[in-house]
Amino acid sequence: MPDFSLNVNNTPYTVAVEADMPLLWVLRDVLGLTGTKYGCGVASCGACTVMMDGNAVLACQRPVGTCVNKKIITIEGLSDDGSHPVQQAWLKAGVPQCGYCQPGQMMAAAALLSKNKNPTPEAISAAMSENLCRCGTYHRIKSAIQLAIKALNP
């Protein structure tokens, strides 16, 4: 098996896995970072969203061989202490119901806000469109994103 050098949450890792192994399984099963969730496995739900070089990507369909020399951030790496504006906004807005999709939701929002600190409602909808919530917390998610925007633009 080949070795792949990964930068995950600002920590270097070397993993010996097949090149086509999805990043999701490397994160969860090899590195033990279980915050990134398996939802559908076909890039339709967004539960596995992580940031790669500042972009939201679906880890279930991303072969690890394409992740070398990329900066990967998972929900565990968003902040050490829960202080990231998106995490704080999620708490204030009381977003989680079952919570399963929330790591992916937060990572999609964080990726958006890392590139655009004051997105339009249309940009928010577009950025969040790949993330599904079976509990229907979309209104609270949008409220939380607005709170994060306020925190980023005092």
C-alpha positions as protocol buffer text, in pm:
chain_id: "A"
residue {
  index: 1
  type: MET
  ca { x: 0 y: 0 z: 0 }
}
residue {
  index: 2
  type: PRO
  ca { x: 128 y: 348 z: -77 }
}
residue {
  index: 3
  type: ASP
  ca { x: 192 y: 610 z: 190 }
}
residue {
  index: 4
  type: PHE
  ca { x: 12 y: 944 z: 173 }
}
residue {
  index: 5
  type: SER
  ca { x: 117 y: 1255 z: 362 }
}
residue {
  index: 6
  type: LEU
  ca { x: -182 y: 1452 z: 484 }
}
residue {
  index: 7
  type: ASN
  ca { x: -220 y: 1779 z: 671 }
}
residue {
  index: 8
  type: VAL
  ca { x: -531 y: 1738 z: 885 }
}
residue {
  index: 9
  type: ASN
  ca { x: -621 y: 2004 z: 1139 }
}
residue {
  index: 10
  type: ASN
  ca { x: -270 y: 2149 z: 1106 }
}
residue {
  index: 11
  type: THR
  ca { x: -114 y: 1816 z: 1204 }
}
residue {
  index: 12
  type: PRO
  ca { x: 94 y: 1611 z: 960 }
}
residue {
  index: 13
  type: TYR
  ca { x: -4 y: 1246 z: 917 }
}
residue {
  index: 14
  type: THR
  ca { x: 129 y: 965 z: 701 }
}
residue {
  index: 15
  type: VAL
  ca { x: -127 y: 700 z: 617 }
}
residue {
  index: 16
  type: ALA
  ca { x: -73 y: 371 z: 436 }
}
residue {
  index: 17
  type: VAL
  ca { x: -397 y: 313 z: 246 }
}
residue {
  index: 18
  type: GLU
  ca { x: -511 y: 256 z: -110 }
}
residue {
  index: 19
  type: ALA
  ca { x: -518 y: 573 z: -321 }
}
residue {
  index: 20
  type: ASP
  ca { x: -889 y: 538 z: -393 }
}
residue {
  index: 21
  type: MET
  ca { x: -993 y: 504 z: -27 }
}
residue {
  index: 22
  type: PRO
  ca { x: -1239 y: 786 z: 46 }
}
residue {
  index: 23
  type: LEU
  ca { x: -1103 y: 1061 z: 270 }
}
residue {
  index: 24
  type: LEU
  ca { x: -1402 y: 1004 z: 500 }
}
residue {
  index: 25
  type: TRP
  ca { x: -1280 y: 657 z: 595 }
}
residue {
  index: 26
  type: VAL
  ca { x: -921 y: 774 z: 637 }
}
residue {
  index: 27
  type: LEU
  ca { x: -1042 y: 1046 z: 877 }
}
residue {
  index: 28
  type: ARG
  ca { x: -1276 y: 819 z: 1073 }
}
residue {
  index: 29
  type: ASP
  ca { x: -1113 y: 475 z: 1065 }
}
residue {
  index: 30
  type: VAL
  ca { x: -744 y: 549 z: 1026 }
}
residue {
  index: 31
  type: LEU
  ca { x: -703 y: 880 z: 1211 }
}
residue {
  index: 32
  type: GLY
  ca { x: -989 y: 837 z: 1460 }
}
residue {
  index: 33
  type: LEU
  ca { x: -1151 y: 1173 z: 1376 }
}
residue {
  index: 34
  type: THR
  ca { x: -1513 y: 1065 z: 1401 }
}
residue {
  index: 35
  type: GLY
  ca { x: -1671 y: 1410 z: 1397 }
}
residue {
  index: 36
  type: THR
  ca { x: -1701 y: 1387 z: 1020 }
}
residue {
  index: 37
  type: LYS
  ca { x: -2010 y: 1175 z: 963 }
}
residue {
  index: 38
  type: TYR
  ca { x: -2108 y: 910 z: 710 }
}
residue {
  index: 39
  type: GLY
  ca { x: -2451 y: 992 z: 578 }
}
residue {
  index: 40
  type: CYS
  ca { x: -2516 y: 854 z: 233 }
}
residue {
  index: 41
  type: GLY
  ca { x: -2182 y: 766 z: 76 }
}
residue {
  index: 42
  type: VAL
  ca { x: -2285 y: 913 z: -260 }
}
residue {
  index: 43
  type: ALA
  ca { x: -2226 y: 1287 z: -205 }
}
residue {
  index: 44
  type: SER
  ca { x: -2595 y: 1365 z: -169 }
}
residue {
  index: 45
  type: CYS
  ca { x: -2635 y: 1470 z: 195 }
}
residue {
  index: 46
  type: GLY
  ca { x: -2331 y: 1673 z: 307 }
}
residue {
  index: 47
  type: ALA
  ca { x: -2286 y: 1499 z: 644 }
}
residue {
  index: 48
  type: CYS
  ca { x: -1922 y: 1431 z: 549 }
}
residue {
  index: 49
  type: THR
  ca { x: -1834 y: 1793 z: 462 }
}
residue {
  index: 50
  type: VAL
  ca { x: -1483 y: 1904 z: 554 }
}
residue {
  index: 51
  type: MET
  ca { x: -1275 y: 2200 z: 440 }
}
residue {
  index: 52
  type: MET
  ca { x: -992 y: 2141 z: 197 }
}
residue {
  index: 53
  type: ASP
  ca { x: -778 y: 2443 z: 115 }
}
residue {
  index: 54
  type: GLY
  ca { x: -1066 y: 2658 z: 240 }
}
residue {
  index: 55
  type: ASN
  ca { x: -1333 y: 2493 z: 24 }
}
residue {
  index: 56
  type: ALA
  ca { x: -1617 y: 2273 z: 142 }
}
residue {
  index: 57
  type: VAL
  ca { x: -1569 y: 1922 z: 3 }
}
residue {
  index: 58
  type: LEU
  ca { x: -1759 y: 1598 z: 49 }
}
residue {
  index: 59
  type: ALA
  ca { x: -1516 y: 1351 z: 204 }
}
residue {
  index: 60
  type: CYS
  ca { x: -1718 y: 1042 z: 112 }
}
residue {
  index: 61
  type: GLN
  ca { x: -1634 y: 1084 z: -257 }
}
residue {
  index: 62
  type: ARG
  ca { x: -1285 y: 1236 z: -229 }
}
residue {
  index: 63
  type: PRO
  ca { x: -1011 y: 974 z: -285 }
}
residue {
  index: 64
  type: VAL
  ca { x: -729 y: 1017 z: -36 }
}
residue {
  index: 65
  type: GLY
  ca { x: -481 y: 1014 z: -322 }
}
residue {
  index: 66
  type: THR
  ca { x: -616 y: 1356 z: -427 }
}
residue {
  index: 67
  type: CYS
  ca { x: -567 y: 1504 z: -80 }
}
residue {
  index: 68
  type: VAL
  ca { x: -186 y: 1514 z: -63 }
}
residue {
  index: 69
  type: ASN
  ca { x: -46 y: 1867 z: -14 }
}
residue {
  index: 70
  type: LYS
  ca { x: -390 y: 2000 z: 80 }
}
residue {
  index: 71
  type: LYS
  ca { x: -489 y: 2163 z: 406 }
}
residue {
  index: 72
  type: ILE
  ca { x: -778 y: 1959 z: 547 }
}
residue {
  index: 73
  type: ILE
  ca { x: -986 y: 2088 z: 837 }
}
residue {
  index: 74
  type: THR
  ca { x: -1248 y: 1872 z: 1008 }
}
residue {
  index: 75
  type: ILE
  ca { x: -1498 y: 1973 z: 1273 }
}
residue {
  index: 76
  type: GLU
  ca { x: -1239 y: 1874 z: 1535 }
}
residue {
  index: 77
  type: GLY
  ca { x: -997 y: 2129 z: 1389 }
}
residue {
  index: 78
  type: LEU
  ca { x: -1237 y: 2421 z: 1352 }
}
residue {
  index: 79
  type: SER
  ca { x: -1122 y: 2541 z: 1696 }
}
residue {
  index: 80
  type: ASP
  ca { x: -958 y: 2386 z: 1998 }
}
residue {
  index: 81
  type: ASP
  ca { x: -1215 y: 2519 z: 2242 }
}
residue {
  index: 82
  type: GLY
  ca { x: -1541 y: 2571 z: 2052 }
}
residue {
  index: 83
  type: SER
  ca { x: -1468 y: 2941 z: 2006 }
}
residue {
  index: 84
  type: HIS
  ca { x: -1500 y: 2957 z: 1627 }
}
residue {
  index: 85
  type: PRO
  ca { x: -1777 y: 3206 z: 1537 }
}
residue {
  index: 86
  type: VAL
  ca { x: -1975 y: 2934 z: 1359 }
}
residue {
  index: 87
  type: GLN
  ca { x: -1960 y: 2703 z: 1662 }
}
residue {
  index: 88
  type: GLN
  ca { x: -2064 y: 2985 z: 1895 }
}
residue {
  index: 89
  type: ALA
  ca { x: -2348 y: 3086 z: 1663 }
}
residue {
  index: 90
  type: TRP
  ca { x: -2474 y: 2726 z: 1644 }
}
residue {
  index: 91
  type: LEU
  ca { x: -2499 y: 2720 z: 2023 }
}
residue {
  index: 92
  type: LYS
  ca { x: -2669 y: 3060 z: 2047 }
}
residue {
  index: 93
  type: ALA
  ca { x: -2924 y: 2970 z: 1781 }
}
residue {
  index: 94
  type: GLY
  ca { x: -2988 y: 2626 z: 1931 }
}
residue {
  index: 95
  type: VAL
  ca { x: -2944 y: 2464 z: 1593 }
}
residue {
  index: 96
  type: PRO
  ca { x: -2893 y: 2093 z: 1667 }
}
residue {
  index: 97
  type: GLN
  ca { x: -3189 y: 1867 z: 1706 }
}
residue {
  index: 98
  type: CYS
  ca { x: -3054 y: 1517 z: 1649 }
}
residue {
  index: 99
  type: GLY
  ca { x: -2720 y: 1676 z: 1560 }
}
residue {
  index: 100
  type: TYR
  ca { x: -2601 y: 1416 z: 1310 }
}
residue {
  index: 101
  type: CYS
  ca { x: -2568 y: 1652 z: 1013 }
}
residue {
  index: 102
  type: GLN
  ca { x: -2439 y: 1946 z: 1214 }
}
residue {
  index: 103
  type: PRO
  ca { x: -2061 y: 1892 z: 1172 }
}
residue {
  index: 104
  type: GLY
  ca { x: -2109 y: 1897 z: 795 }
}
residue {
  index: 105
  type: GLN
  ca { x: -2342 y: 2196 z: 817 }
}
residue {
  index: 106
  type: MET
  ca { x: -2092 y: 2388 z: 1030 }
}
residue {
  index: 107
  type: MET
  ca { x: -1802 y: 2304 z: 800 }
}
residue {
  index: 108
  type: ALA
  ca { x: -1996 y: 2424 z: 495 }
}
residue {
  index: 109
  type: ALA
  ca { x: -2082 y: 2750 z: 676 }
}
residue {
  index: 110
  type: ALA
  ca { x: -1723 y: 2795 z: 796 }
}
residue {
  index: 111
  type: ALA
  ca { x: -1590 y: 2743 z: 443 }
}
residue {
  index: 112
  type: LEU
  ca { x: -1831 y: 3004 z: 309 }
}
residue {
  index: 113
  type: LEU
  ca { x: -1742 y: 3256 z: 579 }
}
residue {
  index: 114
  type: SER
  ca { x: -1369 y: 3197 z: 538 }
}
residue {
  index: 115
  type: LYS
  ca { x: -1401 y: 3332 z: 184 }
}
residue {
  index: 116
  type: ASN
  ca { x: -1685 y: 3581 z: 227 }
}
residue {
  index: 117
  type: LYS
  ca { x: -1742 y: 3741 z: 567 }
}
residue {
  index: 118
  type: ASN
  ca { x: -2066 y: 3906 z: 455 }
}
residue {
  index: 119
  type: PRO
  ca { x: -2244 y: 3675 z: 211 }
}
residue {
  index: 120
  type: THR
  ca { x: -2585 y: 3750 z: 64 }
}
residue {
  index: 121
  type: PRO
  ca { x: -2882 y: 3527 z: 150 }
}
residue {
  index: 122
  type: GLU
  ca { x: -2849 y: 3379 z: -198 }
}
residue {
  index: 123
  type: ALA
  ca { x: -2481 y: 3299 z: -142 }
}
residue {
  index: 124
  type: ILE
  ca { x: -2567 y: 3135 z: 190 }
}
residue {
  index: 125
  type: SER
  ca { x: -2838 y: 2923 z: 28 }
}
residue {
  index: 126
  type: ALA
  ca { x: -2602 y: 2819 z: -251 }
}
residue {
  index: 127
  type: ALA
  ca { x: -2320 y: 2731 z: -11 }
}
residue {
  index: 128
  type: MET
  ca { x: -2549 y: 2527 z: 211 }
}
residue {
  index: 129
  type: SER
  ca { x: -2744 y: 2355 z: -68 }
}
residue {
  index: 130
  type: GLU
  ca { x: -2546 y: 2029 z: -53 }
}
residue {
  index: 131
  type: ASN
  ca { x: -2615 y: 1981 z: 319 }
}
residue {
  index: 132
  type: LEU
  ca { x: -2938 y: 1810 z: 419 }
}
residue {
  index: 133
  type: CYS
  ca { x: -3101 y: 1802 z: 761 }
}
residue {
  index: 134
  type: ARG
  ca { x: -3362 y: 1534 z: 825 }
}
residue {
  index: 135
  type: CYS
  ca { x: -3482 y: 1724 z: 1132 }
}
residue {
  index: 136
  type: GLY
  ca { x: -3554 y: 2036 z: 926 }
}
residue {
  index: 137
  type: THR
  ca { x: -3343 y: 2283 z: 1125 }
}
residue {
  index: 138
  type: TYR
  ca { x: -3279 y: 2496 z: 816 }
}
residue {
  index: 139
  type: HIS
  ca { x: -3431 y: 2811 z: 968 }
}
residue {
  index: 140
  type: ARG
  ca { x: -3207 y: 2781 z: 1276 }
}
residue {
  index: 141
  type: ILE
  ca { x: -2904 y: 2707 z: 1054 }
}
residue {
  index: 142
  type: LYS
  ca { x: -2965 y: 3027 z: 857 }
}
residue {
  index: 143
  type: SER
  ca { x: -3013 y: 3218 z: 1183 }
}
residue {
  index: 144
  type: ALA
  ca { x: -2685 y: 3081 z: 1315 }
}
residue {
  index: 145
  type: ILE
  ca { x: -2503 y: 3183 z: 998 }
}
residue {
  index: 146
  type: GLN
  ca { x: -2640 y: 3535 z: 1040 }
}
residue {
  index: 147
  type: LEU
  ca { x: -2512 y: 3538 z: 1400 }
}
residue {
  index: 148
  type: ALA
  ca { x: -2169 y: 3423 z: 1280 }
}
residue {
  index: 149
  type: ILE
  ca { x: -2168 y: 3698 z: 1018 }
}
residue {
  index: 150
  type: LYS
  ca { x: -2239 y: 3955 z: 1290 }
}
residue {
  index: 151
  type: ALA
  ca { x: -1955 y: 3815 z: 1499 }
}
residue {
  index: 152
  type: LEU
  ca { x: -1716 y: 3836 z: 1204 }
}
residue {
  index: 153
  type: ASN
  ca { x: -1824 y: 4192 z: 1117 }
}
residue {
  index: 154
  type: PRO
  ca { x: -1845 y: 4379 z: 1449 }
}
